[in-house]
Amino acid sequence: MNILQMDHIKKSFDGLEVLKDISLSVKEGEVLAIIGPSGSGKSTIMRCAVMLETIDSGEINYLGDKAAWTENGHVCYAPKAKLREINMDYGMVFQNFNLFPHYSVLKNVCDAPIRVQKREKKEVEAEARALLKKMGLEDKADAYPYQLSGGQQQRVSIARALAMNPKILFFDEPTSALDPELTQDILRVIKDLAAEHMTMVIVTHEMNFAKNVADHIIFMENGVIVQEGTPEELFEQSGDRLKEFLGKYEE
């Protein structure tokens, strides 16, 4: 079953077409990696998927239900009650952590499940502490973001996303703000989630990581999908443009 289906998505900013008829799907338990040069539209397609950006045309489905679509040139969304339910089906991990600086680590993780999902505080806190332990942060529950390293903050943001029990997890360049040593810590966390069959979409510039963890890879450039397939297909049978792109990471 497809958790996410995006069909014929187009998006422009100030007259510049950033996404040009993009279609993709993500099956349950699948890891999709999106790679490509800066400005190729990678992050925009992800932001459209989670409805942080409004699509110009196309259709987005979660679990077979329409979330966003266009009719007669107008963008339509699912009714608020349904959209609220859809929003609970996905989690998002950003480049720059986006933690609340005035909240403790524990409150950062617990806030959305309590306020948005209306779950019991005691139950949420127990799950949050278990997630922090999984992230190697069991001793940081009462700390504040400024007291943590960048890698620790990113692990908190992953725990926060997982606390919503999402059916699909999105990562937008999760290691771009980290130094190489901390990058490996985050990649190990994501690799562990993949081993647990967490459905994920990952925009990344870590080519070896994409090759070793993803089930399917999309290579984008200039707002279009240039090539896609399994890691073996892309890395062993890459076209000229993809070879050129990958070569820059091997230098």
C-alpha positions as CSV (number, residue, x, y, z in Angstrom):
1,M,0.0,0.0,0.0
2,N,1.2,3.5,-0.8
3,I,1.5,5.7,2.2
4,L,2.1,8.7,0.0
5,Q,1.2,9.3,-3.6
6,M,2.0,12.6,-5.4
7,D,0.8,13.0,-9.0
8,H,1.8,15.7,-11.5
9,I,2.9,18.3,-8.9
10,K,3.8,21.7,-10.2
11,K,5.1,24.6,-8.1
12,S,6.4,28.1,-9.0
13,F,7.8,31.0,-7.0
14,D,7.5,34.5,-8.5
15,G,7.1,33.1,-12.0
16,L,10.0,30.6,-11.6
17,E,8.9,27.0,-12.1
18,V,10.6,25.0,-9.3
19,L,8.7,21.7,-9.7
20,K,7.7,20.6,-13.2
21,D,5.2,17.8,-13.2
22,I,6.7,15.6,-10.4
23,S,5.1,12.3,-9.6
24,L,6.3,9.8,-6.9
25,S,5.0,7.3,-4.5
26,V,6.2,5.8,-1.2
27,K,5.1,2.3,0.0
28,E,4.7,1.3,3.6
29,G,8.0,0.5,5.1
30,E,10.0,2.0,2.2
31,V,12.8,4.5,2.4
32,L,12.9,7.0,-0.4
33,A,16.0,9.1,-0.8
34,I,15.9,12.3,-2.9
35,I,19.2,13.6,-4.2
36,G,20.3,16.3,-6.5
37,P,22.2,19.6,-6.8
38,S,21.1,22.7,-4.8
39,G,18.1,24.4,-6.3
40,S,16.8,21.2,-8.0
41,G,13.5,21.2,-6.1
42,K,14.3,18.5,-3.5
43,S,13.2,20.4,-0.4
44,T,10.2,22.0,-2.2
45,I,8.7,18.6,-3.1
46,M,9.0,17.6,0.5
47,R,7.5,20.9,1.8
48,C,4.6,20.4,-0.7
49,A,4.2,16.8,0.6
50,V,3.6,18.0,4.1
51,M,1.6,21.0,2.9
52,L,4.0,23.6,4.2
53,E,3.9,24.9,0.6
54,T,0.7,25.2,-1.6
55,I,0.9,23.2,-4.8
56,D,0.0,25.0,-8.0
57,S,-1.4,21.8,-9.6
58,G,-1.5,18.1,-9.1
59,E,-2.8,15.8,-6.4
60,I,-1.4,14.5,-3.0
61,N,-2.8,11.4,-1.4
62,Y,-2.1,9.9,2.0
63,L,-3.1,6.3,2.6
64,G,-5.4,6.5,-0.4
65,D,-7.2,9.7,0.8
66,K,-6.9,13.0,-1.0
67,A,-5.1,15.6,1.0
68,A,-4.6,18.3,-1.6
69,W,-5.6,18.6,-5.3
70,T,-6.5,21.1,-7.9
71,E,-9.8,21.7,-9.6
72,N,-10.4,24.3,-12.3
73,G,-7.1,26.0,-11.5
74,H,-7.8,26.2,-7.7
75,V,-6.1,24.3,-5.0
76,C,-8.4,22.2,-2.7
77,Y,-7.7,20.6,0.6
78,A,-9.4,17.9,2.6
79,P,-11.9,19.2,5.2
80,K,-10.3,20.4,8.3
81,A,-11.2,17.3,10.4
82,K,-9.7,15.0,7.8
83,L,-6.7,17.2,7.2
84,R,-6.1,17.2,11.0
85,E,-6.1,13.4,10.8
86,I,-3.8,13.4,7.9
87,N,-1.4,15.7,9.6
88,M,-1.0,13.2,12.4
89,D,0.1,10.6,9.9
90,Y,3.4,12.3,9.2
91,G,6.4,13.7,11.0
92,M,9.0,16.2,9.8
93,V,12.6,16.7,10.8
94,F,14.1,20.0,9.6
95,Q,17.7,21.0,8.8
96,N,17.9,23.4,11.7
97,F,16.2,21.4,14.5
98,N,13.4,24.0,15.1
99,L,13.2,23.2,18.8
100,F,11.4,25.5,21.2
101,P,14.2,27.2,23.1
102,H,12.1,27.9,26.2
103,Y,11.0,24.3,26.5
104,S,13.0,21.5,28.1
105,V,13.9,18.5,26.0
106,L,11.1,16.5,27.5
107,K,8.5,19.2,26.9
108,N,9.7,19.7,23.3
109,V,9.0,16.0,22.7
110,C,5.7,15.9,24.7
111,D,4.1,19.1,23.6
112,A,2.5,18.1,20.3
113,P,1.1,14.7,21.4
114,I,-0.5,16.3,24.4
115,R,-1.8,19.5,22.7
116,V,-2.6,18.3,19.2
117,Q,-3.4,14.6,19.7
118,K,-5.1,15.2,23.1
119,R,-3.3,12.3,24.7
120,E,-2.8,11.7,28.4
121,K,0.2,13.5,29.8
122,K,1.5,10.5,31.8
123,E,1.4,8.2,28.9
124,V,3.1,10.7,26.6
125,E,5.8,11.4,29.0
126,A,6.6,7.7,29.5
127,E,6.8,7.3,25.7
128,A,8.9,10.4,25.4
129,R,11.4,9.2,28.0
130,A,11.6,5.8,26.1
131,L,12.3,7.7,22.9
132,L,15.0,9.8,24.5
133,K,16.6,6.7,25.8
134,K,16.5,5.2,22.3
135,M,18.3,8.4,21.1
136,G,20.9,8.2,23.8
137,L,19.5,11.2,25.6
138,E,17.9,9.7,28.6
139,D,20.0,12.1,30.9
140,K,19.0,15.2,28.9
141,A,15.2,15.3,29.6
142,D,15.4,18.4,31.8
143,A,18.1,20.2,29.7
144,Y,17.3,23.0,27.3
145,P,18.2,23.2,23.6
146,Y,21.0,25.7,24.2
147,Q,22.7,23.2,26.5
148,L,22.9,20.5,23.8
149,S,25.3,20.0,20.8
150,G,23.9,20.2,17.3
151,G,23.8,16.4,17.0
152,Q,21.9,16.1,20.3
153,Q,19.4,18.8,19.2
154,Q,18.8,16.9,16.0
155,R,18.2,13.7,17.9
156,V,15.6,15.5,20.1
157,S,13.9,16.7,16.9
158,I,13.7,13.1,15.7
159,A,12.3,11.9,19.0
160,R,9.8,14.8,18.8
161,A,8.6,13.6,15.4
162,L,8.4,10.0,16.4
163,A,6.4,10.9,19.5
164,M,3.5,11.6,17.2
165,N,3.6,8.0,16.1
166,P,3.7,9.0,12.4
167,K,3.1,6.6,9.5
168,I,5.7,8.3,7.5
169,L,8.7,10.4,8.5
170,F,10.3,13.2,6.4
171,F,13.9,14.4,6.7
172,D,15.0,17.6,5.0
173,E,18.8,17.5,4.9
174,P,19.0,16.3,8.5
175,T,22.8,16.5,8.7
176,S,23.5,19.7,6.7
177,A,24.0,21.8,9.9
178,L,26.3,19.3,11.6
179,D,30.0,18.6,11.5
180,P,31.2,15.2,10.1
181,E,31.4,13.5,13.5
182,L,27.9,14.5,14.5
183,T,26.6,13.7,11.1
184,Q,27.5,10.0,11.5
185,D,25.5,9.9,14.8
186,I,22.4,11.1,13.1
187,L,22.8,8.8,10.1
188,R,23.1,5.9,12.5
189,V,19.8,6.8,14.1
190,I,18.1,7.0,10.7
191,K,19.7,3.7,9.7
192,D,18.3,2.1,12.8
193,L,14.8,3.5,12.0
194,A,15.1,2.0,8.5
195,A,16.0,-1.4,10.0
196,E,12.7,-1.1,12.0
197,H,10.8,-0.6,8.7
198,M,9.9,3.0,9.4
199,T,8.5,4.6,6.2
200,M,10.8,7.6,5.4
201,V,11.5,10.2,2.8
202,I,14.9,11.7,3.1
203,V,16.4,14.6,1.2
204,T,20.1,14.2,1.6
205,H,23.5,15.0,0.2
206,E,25.1,11.9,1.9
207,M,25.5,9.6,-1.1
208,N,26.9,6.6,0.6
209,F,24.1,6.8,3.2
210,A,21.5,7.0,0.4
211,K,23.1,4.0,-1.4
212,N,23.2,1.8,1.8
213,V,19.8,2.7,3.4
214,A,17.3,3.7,0.7
215,D,15.1,1.3,-1.1
216,H,14.4,3.8,-3.9
217,I,16.3,6.9,-5.0
218,I,15.2,9.9,-7.0
219,F,17.7,12.1,-8.7
220,M,16.3,15.6,-9.3
221,E,17.6,18.6,-11.3
222,N,16.0,21.8,-12.5
223,G,12.6,20.8,-11.1
224,V,12.3,17.4,-12.8
225,I,13.1,13.8,-11.9
226,V,16.1,13.0,-14.2
227,Q,16.5,9.4,-13.0
228,E,15.1,7.0,-10.4
229,G,15.4,3.4,-9.3
230,T,16.9,1.2,-6.7
231,P,20.4,2.1,-5.4
232,E,21.9,-0.6,-7.5
233,E,20.2,0.8,-10.7
234,L,21.3,4.4,-10.0
235,F,24.8,3.9,-8.8
236,E,25.7,1.1,-11.2
237,Q,23.8,2.2,-14.3
238,S,23.7,6.0,-13.8
239,G,23.2,8.3,-16.8
240,D,25.9,10.9,-17.8
241,R,24.4,13.7,-15.7
242,L,24.1,11.5,-12.6
243,K,27.6,10.2,-13.1
244,E,28.9,13.8,-13.2
245,F,26.9,14.6,-10.0
246,L,28.1,11.6,-8.1
247,G,31.7,12.1,-9.2
248,K,31.8,15.4,-7.3
249,Y,31.2,13.5,-4.1
250,E,33.9,11.0,-4.8
251,E,36.6,13.6,-5.4
